Amino acid sequence: MYCVKCGVQLDDNTKKCPLCQTDLSSFSYNENQQSNYSDLIPEERLGNLTIASIVTVLALIAITTILVVCLNVYGDFAWSGYAVFGILLFYIIFIFPLWFFNPNYLIFIPINHLSTALFLLYVCLKTNGSWFISFAMPICIISCLIFTTFTALFKYIKKARYFIVGALFIAFALFFVLIELFEHITFNTKMFVWSLYPGNCFLFVGLFFILAGMIPALKKYLNRKFFI
């Protein structure tokens, strides 16, 4: 374990930090803490279900109200589709996973991206646009691949997380350039107007994490400093 004040590495049974003299007895692990932690799991589960139930009711009320107002005022659904599908998209991304005790994000990430793509397709068709296939769809597909791949790597590979995080930042650096490329193809805009700014920032951060994974002293310092 590490000292909660100065971050120096200590034995698990250490009661007092020899460097800064911080009392660590209150942070030590014991059987009572294990049993208390297991008792908190049902309460957390109940809290998630409560939130999901309340938001579900509110979402149904909001959708019903929007549809009724549009039918009474305009005689048709008018702009209600944007609001209704927007509410459903928010629900799928943020609320739907709360119904599950241990949601598998390797499944929910593709579901979220598919839902987002369908919402953008509706907007494109509703506005008589032609930007979905050449702009929105490839961005959703690439984003889904990035998040799904690195979530799986981060979940199942424990010893190379610095390299995984570094590669994730580099992937996003390239992703920004691809977004601007699809924007250029679809809307005939100039290239490299904005993508290089966030791209370079993410690139440098990614290289830093990869460097930290290659240098034991830097990796040890970050582990001690941020309790990684």
C-alpha positions in Angstrom: 0.0 0.0 0.0 1.0 3.7 -0.2 0.9 6.5 2.4 -2.2 8.6 2.0 -0.2 11.8 2.7 3.2 11.5 1.1 2.6 8.6 -1.3 5.6 6.5 -0.2 5.2 2.7 -0.7 4.7 0.8 2.6 4.0 -2.7 3.8 0.4 -3.7 4.1 0.7 -4.0 7.9 2.4 -0.6 8.5 0.6 1.5 11.1 2.6 4.7 10.8 4.5 6.2 7.9 8.2 6.3 8.6 8.6 9.3 6.3 5.9 11.7 7.3 4.7 10.1 10.5 1.1 9.9 9.3 -1.1 7.5 11.4 -2.4 4.9 9.0 -4.3 2.7 11.5 -7.6 4.2 10.5 -7.0 3.2 6.9 -6.0 -0.4 7.6 -8.1 -3.2 6.1 -10.0 -5.5 8.5 -12.8 -8.0 8.3 -15.5 -5.6 9.5 -14.7 -3.3 6.6 -15.2 -6.2 4.2 -18.6 -7.1 5.7 -19.7 -3.5 5.7 -18.7 -3.0 2.1 -20.8 -6.0 1.0 -23.8 -4.6 2.9 -23.6 -1.4 0.8 -24.1 -3.2 -2.5 -27.9 -3.7 -2.2 -28.3 0.0 -1.2 -26.4 1.1 -4.3 -28.5 -1.2 -6.5 -31.7 0.1 -5.0 -30.5 3.7 -5.6 -29.9 3.0 -9.3 -33.3 1.4 -9.6 -34.9 4.4 -7.9 -33.2 6.9 -10.2 -34.1 4.8 -13.3 -37.7 4.5 -12.2 -38.1 8.2 -11.6 -36.5 9.3 -14.8 -38.6 6.7 -16.8 -41.8 8.2 -15.4 -40.6 11.8 -16.1 -39.5 10.8 -19.7 -42.9 9.2 -20.4 -44.7 12.3 -19.1 -42.4 14.6 -21.2 -42.9 12.5 -24.4 -46.7 12.4 -23.9 -46.9 16.1 -23.3 -44.8 17.0 -26.3 -46.9 14.8 -28.6 -50.2 16.2 -27.3 -49.1 19.8 -27.6 -47.9 19.3 -31.2 -51.1 17.5 -32.2 -53.3 20.2 -30.6 -51.3 23.2 -31.9 -50.1 22.1 -35.3 -52.4 19.2 -36.1 -49.5 16.9 -36.6 -46.3 15.8 -34.9 -44.3 18.8 -36.4 -41.0 19.2 -34.4 -42.0 16.6 -31.7 -39.8 13.9 -33.3 -36.6 15.8 -32.5 -37.6 16.2 -28.8 -39.0 12.6 -28.5 -36.0 10.9 -30.1 -33.6 13.2 -28.2 -35.2 12.1 -24.9 -35.0 8.4 -25.9 -31.4 8.8 -26.9 -30.6 10.4 -23.5 -32.5 7.6 -21.8 -30.7 4.8 -23.7 -27.2 6.2 -23.0 -27.5 7.3 -19.4 -30.5 5.6 -17.8 -31.0 2.2 -19.5 -27.7 0.8 -18.0 -29.0 1.6 -14.4 -31.6 -1.2 -14.7 -28.8 -3.8 -14.8 -26.8 -4.9 -11.7 -23.5 -5.1 -13.6 -23.9 -3.6 -17.0 -21.5 -4.8 -19.7 -20.3 -1.7 -21.5 -18.9 -3.8 -24.3 -22.5 -4.3 -25.2 -23.8 -0.9 -24.3 -21.2 1.1 -26.2 -22.4 -0.3 -29.6 -26.0 0.1 -28.5 -25.3 3.8 -27.6 -23.5 4.5 -30.9 -26.3 2.7 -32.9 -28.9 4.8 -31.1 -26.9 8.0 -31.9 -26.6 7.0 -35.5 -30.3 6.4 -35.8 -31.1 9.8 -34.2 -28.7 11.6 -36.6 -30.3 9.6 -39.5 -33.7 10.9 -38.5 -32.5 14.5 -38.3 -30.8 14.1 -41.7 -33.9 12.7 -43.4 -36.2 15.2 -41.6 -34.1 18.2 -42.8 -33.7 16.7 -46.3 -29.9 16.6 -45.8 -27.3 14.4 -47.5 -24.6 14.3 -44.8 -25.4 11.1 -42.9 -23.6 8.5 -45.1 -20.5 10.6 -45.8 -20.2 12.3 -42.4 -22.3 11.0 -39.4 -22.2 7.3 -40.2 -18.4 6.9 -40.5 -17.8 9.0 -37.4 -20.2 6.8 -35.4 -18.6 3.6 -36.7 -15.1 4.7 -35.9 -16.0 6.1 -32.5 -17.7 2.8 -31.7 -14.7 0.8 -32.7 -12.3 3.0 -30.7 -14.4 2.9 -27.5 -15.2 -0.8 -27.7 -11.7 -1.9 -28.5 -10.0 0.1 -25.7 -12.7 -0.7 -23.2 -12.1 -4.4 -23.8 -8.3 -3.9 -23.7 -8.5 -1.9 -20.4 -10.8 -4.5 -18.9 -8.9 -7.7 -19.7 -5.3 -6.5 -19.9 -4.1 -5.3 -16.5 -0.3 -5.0 -16.8 -0.2 -2.7 -19.9 -2.7 0.0 -19.0 -0.3 2.9 -19.5 0.3 1.7 -23.1 -3.4 1.2 -23.6 -4.3 4.7 -22.3 -1.5 6.2 -24.4 -2.7 4.4 -27.5 -6.3 5.6 -26.8 -5.2 9.2 -26.7 -3.2 8.7 -30.0 -6.3 7.1 -31.6 -8.4 10.1 -30.6 -5.7 12.4 -32.1 -6.1 10.6 -35.4 -9.9 10.6 -35.0 -10.1 14.4 -34.9 -8.3 14.5 -38.2 -10.7 12.0 -39.7 -13.6 14.0 -38.5 -12.3 17.0 -40.3 -11.6 14.9 -43.4 -15.2 13.7 -43.5 -16.3 17.3 -42.9 -14.2 18.3 -45.9 -15.6 15.6 -48.1 -19.2 16.3 -47.1 -19.4 20.1 -46.8 -16.3 21.0 -48.9 -14.6 22.8 -46.0 -10.9 23.4 -45.7 -8.6 20.8 -44.2 -6.5 21.2 -41.0 -8.4 24.2 -39.8 -9.1 22.9 -36.2 -8.3 19.2 -36.0 -4.5 19.7 -35.5 -5.0 21.6 -32.2 -6.9 19.0 -30.2 -5.0 16.3 -32.2 -1.6 17.5 -31.1 -2.7 17.8 -27.5 -4.0 14.2 -27.4 -0.9 13.0 -29.3 1.5 14.5 -26.7 -0.6 13.1 -23.8 -0.7 9.7 -25.4 3.1 9.7 -26.0 3.6 10.7 -22.3 1.6 7.7 -21.1 3.5 5.3 -23.4 6.7 6.8 -22.1 5.6 6.3 -18.6 4.9 2.7 -19.3 8.5 2.3 -20.7 10.3 4.1 -17.8 9.9 2.2 -14.5 10.9 5.1 -12.4 8.3 7.4 -14.0 5.7 4.7 -13.8 6.4 4.1 -10.1 6.2 7.8 -9.4 2.8 8.1 -11.1 1.5 5.0 -9.2 2.6 6.4 -5.9 1.3 9.9 -6.7 -2.1 9.0 -8.1 -2.6 5.6 -6.4 -2.9 3.9 -9.8 
